[in-house]
Amino acid sequence: MAHRTAPVSTRLDPRYSDPAATATSWEETERALARAQIFRLTTVRADGRPHMTPVVAVWGAGGVHFHTGAEEQKYLNLQANQHVILSTGGDDWDRGLDVVVEGRAVPVTDQAALEGLVGLWADKWDGRWKLAAGADGALHDADLGFTSHLFTVVPTKIFAHAKGDPFGATTHRF
């Protein structure tokens, strides 16, 4: 799966931005994605209703990566519709950066690809996530005794909402 590492365009949306605002740089947006520990994942149920849940996800290799068990609602939703939104940021009104990622959640089952991505969790959380790539195309955590399936979201758009003085709404398109 080819990953674009930078947007093809970055634009400040003046409709939702203070006149003094400038576009949030891709570098700043990417740092926020890399720092985030929790993302809110929105999927669509088979009947069209939305479903949102927090996930422990990582940014790297040009996408946001998360895993889920086959019995979980988000996994079931992704079987019918791969379009998702992931968001991260703080709950403060006047400081910080909220980031929203739009894209498709694509399953990753190739063992070499899985092995390349599981290290992102170990690196980010100082080894507390002990995921291993299985020959069955799934992830396994022997300590916690679970099997999960990895998905990669390669963004089509990323919105960066700068909060504070000045407020700014930036769109990065891929």
MOHUTA-V602253 format. One record per backbone hydrogen bond with DSSP energy under -1.0 kcal/mol. CO is the residue of the C=O (numbers start at 0). NH is the residue of the N-H. Records with the same first field share a line. If there is no record, write none. Layout:
BEGIN
CO->NH, NH
END
This chain:
BEGIN
8->172
10->170
12->15
17->20
24->28
25->29
26->30
27->31
28->32
29->33
30->34
31->35
38->54
39->86
40->52
41->84
42->50
44->47
48->44
50->42
52->40
54->38
57->64
59->62
62->59
63->152
64->57
65->150
67->148
68->71
71->75
72->76
73->77
76->79, 80
81->104
83->102
84->41
85->100
86->39
87->98
95->162
97->160
98->87
99->158
100->85
101->155, 156
102->83
105->151
109->113
110->114
111->115
112->116
113->117
116->119
117->121
118->122
119->123
120->124
121->126
124->127
131->139
133->136
137->133
138->147
139->131
140->144, 145
145->140
147->138
148->67
149->107
150->65
151->105
152->63
155->173
156->101
157->171
158->99
159->169
160->97
161->167
166->17
167->161
168->12
169->159
170->10
171->157
172->7, 8
END
